[in-house]
């Protein structure tokens, strides 16, 4: 309770303090209705104890409930033995407090403990009728209200408990979705660069094992490419960690809000792999697409090029096309095609045997209402085709 109170804004905390002070004042005023000063003081004390139990932290709730209900029941029995008792109210603030204690016990504890913790406040609420001096009719009316209110408070506690359970499950589902998203982000960012490192290292080893004499310039160029890819991978991981630490700061390696980054992506790929030709529809460069769309297009092209480097043996050319569908102006089409061998679904559908490459892409594409298809081409090669909704695109000049 205290941590939840501190988590609120200053305005909310001030409001809660005013409400608590008002309730204490009402308890004192109800106590003044008693004919004797000691009874008035005891009535105010039991009311404050019940309010304190209502606001007690979880670790002290059981003790506070036991103390408050014991004091309330004791005062009710003592007032029942007096000749002069209050005629107007038995302590309505105290009654509301003990009824809310029933709700809190049912909401916070398992069934067995909830019954034990709710029984005391229920008995205390029923015994409040003994404090009135208005005769049996008035006492019966208060007791009837209590009999009706207690089941209602139990049902309210059960409903709040179910709400808490659903909210916890929703929070867990959101966290699981975030973990999956971070896993896909980490794969998309790092796998592309690590694959380049592996490919360049294999090329250097193959050249050395074949007995070819490498010049100092060629060796330096290959090592520089490995160093650049490794630095890019480290930068991507560092940006991901920064993003996880502070969600308010965007990761530095996230794609920009347009598709211009695809040119750099294909150019970098062409340095270590077969030439990659990019065809970008001019209509897309004139429109400002949603961040979800641009990020997804970037991931599709990046993952497809990574798979080409890993699996497309003997590929001579890679074609990347990002266009608006001819028969639909509100659909974006991304196509990555190569002419290499090794284009089997078993090989292309997996990344390092984990199976998270095309699976992760399909999940990302479907999450924004798109569709992904991938398969071999005739006579050889592989094609990844993604269709995405353009959404509410707007001109970049606006």
N, C-alpha and C positions, 0 to 999 in steps of 0.2 A: 504493500500500500504506500509506504513512504517513497519507494523508488518511482512508483507510478505518479505520485504527487510531485516529485522533483522533476519528472520528465515533462510536466505540463508547462505552459507558458506562464508568465507572471500574471497576466490578466486572469487566467483560469485559476491559478493558485489563490489570487486575491478573492475571487468569487467564492471558491470553496471555503476559504476562511470566514467570509461573511456569512455563508450558509451555516457553517458550524457554530459560529457565535450566535446567530439567530435561534438555532435549535436549543442551545444552552439557555438562552434567555426565556424561551418558551417553557423549558423544563422548570426553571426557577419560578416562573409565574404560575405554572400548574401546581407546584409545591405550596405556594402561598394560599392555595384554595383549601388546604388542610386546616382543621380547627386548632391544632397545637403546633407550636414552633418546632419541637423536635421532630414531629411527623413531617412537617414541611421540609425541614433540612434533609430528613431521610429520603423523602420522595425526590427531591432535587438530586441527591447523591446517587440513588439507584438509576434515575434517568440518565445522568451523565455517564455512569458505568455502562449502561446499555449502548449509548452512543459511542463510547470509547471502544467497546467490543466490536461494534460495527466497522470501525476504522482501524482495528488492530491488524498488524502484519500476520502473514500465514503462520509463522512459527509460534506466535503468541495467541493465536485465535482460540485454541481449546481452553487455555487457562482463563482468558478474558471472558469467554462465553460462560464457563462454569462459575466464575466470580459474579458476573452480572446477573445470571439467572438465580443463583443462590440468594443474592441480596434482594432481588425483586420478589421472590417467593416468600422470603422471611418477612419483608415489609407487608406484603399482602396478608399473611397470617396474623401479624401483629395488629394491623388496622381492622381486621375482621373481629378482633376481640374488644375493640374500643366502642364506647357508646356513641361518640361523636366522630363521624367520618365525613369525607368530602361528599357534597351533594351533586356536583356538576360533572366532574371528570375523574377517572381513576388514574390519569396520566397517559394521555393519548400519544404524546411523543414517545414515551417509553414503550407503549403498545406497538407503535409502528416500528420502533427499533428492534424489538424482540421478534416481530414477524419477519423483518428483513434478515435477521440472524438465521432464521430457518432457511430462507432462500440461499444465503451465502453458504451454509453448511451443505445443502444439497448440491450446490454448484461446484464446490471445491473438493469434496471428499467422495470416496467410493461409497457404495450403497450401505455397507455395514457400519462404517464410521459416520456416515451422514445421518443415519437413524439415531445414533447415540448423541450426536451433537445437536440435532434438531429437536430431540425430545425435551430437553431442558427449556429452551425458549418457548416451545408450544405449551408446556405446563405453566410457565410463568405468565404467558399471555392469557390463559384460561383463568388463572387465579387473580388477575387484575380486577375481575368483577367483584371480588370480595371487598374491595376498598370503598365501594359506593354505599351511601346511606339511603338511597332512594327506594329501598324495598326490593322484594323479589322480582317484581316486573322489570325494573331497571337493570338489575343484575342479570336477569335472564336475557334481556336484549343485548347486553354487552357480551355475554357468553355465546349467544347465537352468532353475533358478528365474528367472534373469534373462531367458532367452529367452521364458519364459511370461509374465513380468511386463511386459516392454516392450510387446507388442501390447495387453495389457490397459490399460496407462496411456495408450496412444494412443487406444483406444476411449473411455476415460474422458474424455480431453480433448475428443474430438469431441462426446460427449454434453453436456459442460458448455458447449461452444461453442454447440450447438443450443439449450440452455436459456437462455443469455445472449441469443441472437437472438430467441427467443420472448418472453422477458421485455422486451426492448427494443421489440418490436412491440406488446406489450400496453401498455407505458407510453406509446408513441406513440398508440395507439388511445384510451387514457384521456385524454391531453392533447387529442386532437382532439375527443373528446366534450365535454370541459370548454370548449374554445373555442366549440363550437356552442351549448352551454348558456349561456355568457356572451353570445354574440351574440343569442340569444333573450331573455335577461334584459334586455339593453340595449334591444332593440326594444320589449319589453313595457313597460318602465319609461318610456321617453322618448317613444315614438310617440304615446301617449295624450295627453300634455301638449302636444307639439308640434302635434298635430292641432287641439287646442283653440286654440292660439295662431293658427294659420293661419285657422281658421274665424272667430274673433273679428276678426282683421285684415281678412278679406274683408268681413265685415259692416260694419265701420267704413268701409272704402273705398266699398262699395256705397252706404251712406247718404250719404256725402259727395258721390259722383259724381251721385247722383239729385237733388241740390239741397236735400235736407232740412236744416233747421236743427236742429242738435243743441244741447241745453242743456249747460251746464258739468257738471251732475250726471251726465247720460248719458255724456258723453265721459269723465269721470273714472271712472265705473263700468266702461266697456269697457276703458280702459287698466289699471284695477286688476285686471280679470280676466286680461288678457294678462300683467301682471306676476306675478300669482299662478301662472299656468300655467308661465311661464318659470322662476320660482323653484323650483317643484316639479320641473321637468325637470332643473335644475341640481342639486338635492338628490338626485335619483335617480342621476344620473351620478356625483356625489361619493360616494354610498353604494356604487355598483358598484366604483369605483376603490378605495375602502377595503377592500371585500371581496376584491378581487384582490390587494391588497398583503398582507393578513393574513387567511388563511382561517379562523383561529380566532375572528375577530370577525365576527358576523353583520351583514349589511348592514342599515342602519337603515330602509330602505324596503321590506323584505320584509313580506308580509302576516302578520298574527298567526295564532295557531293555531286560530282559529275563523272563521266566515263573517260576522261582524258588519261587517267592512270593506266588504262589498258595499253596505251602505246608504249609506255615505259616497261610494262610487264612483258609484252611480246618482244620488245627489243632486247631486254635482258635475257629472255629465253633463247633468242637467236644467237647470242654470243657463244653458248655452250651446246646448243642443240641444233636441229635442222631449222632452216629459215621459217619464221612464223609471219604470215601476212595477215594484217588486220584490216577488216572492212567495217567501218563504223558509219552507220546511217547519219547523214547530215541533219536529219530531222531530230535526232536524239541529242545532238550537240546544242540545238537551239532550245531545248526544253530542260527545265529543272526537275529532275526526277526525285522521288522520295529516297531518303537514306537507306531504307530497307532494300529498295530495288537496286541501287548502285552497289551496295555491299554484296548483295547476292550475285549480281553479274560478275563482279570482281572475283568472288570466291569460285564461281563456276569456271571461269577462264583459268584462274590460277590452279585449281585442282586438276582440270583437264590437261593443262600443259605439264604439270607434274607427272601425271600418268603417262603422257606421251614420252617424256624423258625416261621413265622407268621401264615401260613395257613395249613401246613402239620400235622394235628392232628394225633397222634399215630404213627408217622414215626419211624421206627426202624433202618433204614439204608439209607444213601445218597451216591450215586456214582457219582463221577466227573471224566469224561474222556476227555482228550485233546490229540488228535491223528491226524496223517495225514490220509486223506481219502484213503481207500485201492485202489479204482479205479482211483484216481487222486492224483499225487504227489505234485501238486501245490495248493491243497485245504486243509485247516485246519478245523477239526471238533471238536466242543466243546459240550459235552453232560452232563447235570446235571439231575439225575433221583432220585426220592425218592419213598417210598412205603407208604406214609401217606394218610389219608383221607382229605377231604376238597379240592380236586383238581378240582374245577369247574372253567371254564373260567372267570366267574364273580368275583370269589374270587382271583384267582391267577393273573388276568390281571390288578388288581388295587392295589395301595399302599395307605392305609388310605383313600380310597374313591376318591383319586385324579386322578387315571388312568394314572400316569406318570411312573410306573415301567416298564412293558414290552413295553409300547409305547416308552419310552426313549431308551430302549435297541434296539428296532427295528430301530429307527432313527440312532443310533450310528452304528449299524451293516451295515445298508444299505448305510451309508455315505462312507464306505470303500469297497463297492462292495460285501458285504456278504448277507446272508439270515438267518432269524430267524423263527423257528416254535416252538410252545408250545402247549401242550395239555395233557389230562388225559391218563393214562396207564391202561391196563387191567391186573388183576382185580381191582387194585387200585393204586393210586400214580399219579405222574406228571412228565413230561419230558420237558426240554428245550433243543432244538437242534439248534446250530448255525454253519453255514458253512462260513468260511472266506477264501479269497485268501491269499496265502502265500507271493505272490509278489516276488521281487528280493531278496530272502534270500541268505545269504552267510555263509560259514563256519566260526565258531567263531575263528578259528585259524588264519584266514587271517588278 
